[in-house]
């Protein structure tokens, strides 16, 4: 029965795609932000904490108005995915972007894509009267008995009056009792305009977010073995970190057809980037290469300067890069869309999150270079499809994108 339903659904998609009336795309001119009457514009509030999810639903529903291939009753909006070209969620006004959407049908255990489309779109980000606020996550997990700092989850704040707003915080968080709580934030600018947002706080036992004693002991033994095999101790290995800027990394060959120019470079002295990193025992986690150290040194390989220390876990790195870049020759902005040379941050199964360096971006996926502290595995130019990427980070991802990648 299920197979017949799916067959009928796919048949109707193919037939409707043939007979659907053609729609000529119309473009908005972002250099004329007041002229919006000539185009169907997707409007999104700048304080929307998940603008891509909103854009995805709006685009699917708008498409369904004229494309009979899309039955809204069959669409699983949560599992369907969206990918856009450069989209700056901190920039008010109109942006011309390309939207690619893959639709997943409800009750499909395999989460297979049954229909996809790409189109040019105009997105108008509407600035609210109050301050603009972007949270890093809609939900955070903290260790039982630790200190809760509400500001750690604030990723971006701006105000049209030119001064940072006053923040009023209230919560019902009990750091000594496991549970799920709520943190409420009110941002008030000099004009008296306010923005109110909230997020969930999960208080959990440390055992739920840290490794077992057995795994820690095993990792410690591996770290000692690694240091010994290189003829150095941890302090000596850490001293070698400063020498990294003398090396470059090859963005090297990856299979697949991509639309963006890959990041490229050359090896110095014939040394492999991975083999060099394995000597820097001081930048490992429990004896294994970890994502934060790998990403920052990959950054130095490409941009030619060190970032300095960016505090926080993998989930914090994109925000840290944007904040620190104000004093750099290359400036970065937060985006929901990747670009070559961008820094990714996301949260998957590990509440500490993950970070990686984006090597290049294609129509169907992206290539990243990354290290996994849990296993010590290093992936150079690892390819992920958009579907794989979305399933790994269901809470969403952000990218610190260099301004040179921003759409004109």
Secondary structure by P-SEA (a helix, b strand, c coil): caaaaaaaaaaaaaaaaaaccbbbbbbbccccccccccccccccccccccaaaaaaaaaaaaaacccccccccccccccbbbbbcccccccccbbbbbbbbbbbbcccccccccccbbbbbbbbbbbcccbbbbbcccbbbbcccbbbbccccccbbbbcccbbbbbbbbbcccccccccbbbbbbbbcccccbbbbbbbbbbbccccccccaaaaaaaaaaaaaaaaaacccaaaaaaaccccccbbbbccccccccccccbbbbbcccccaaaaaaacccccccccccaaaaaaaaaaaacccccccccccccaaaaaaaaacccccbbbbbcccccccbbbbbbcccccbbbbbbcccccccbbbbbcccccccccccccccaaaaaaacccccccccccccccc
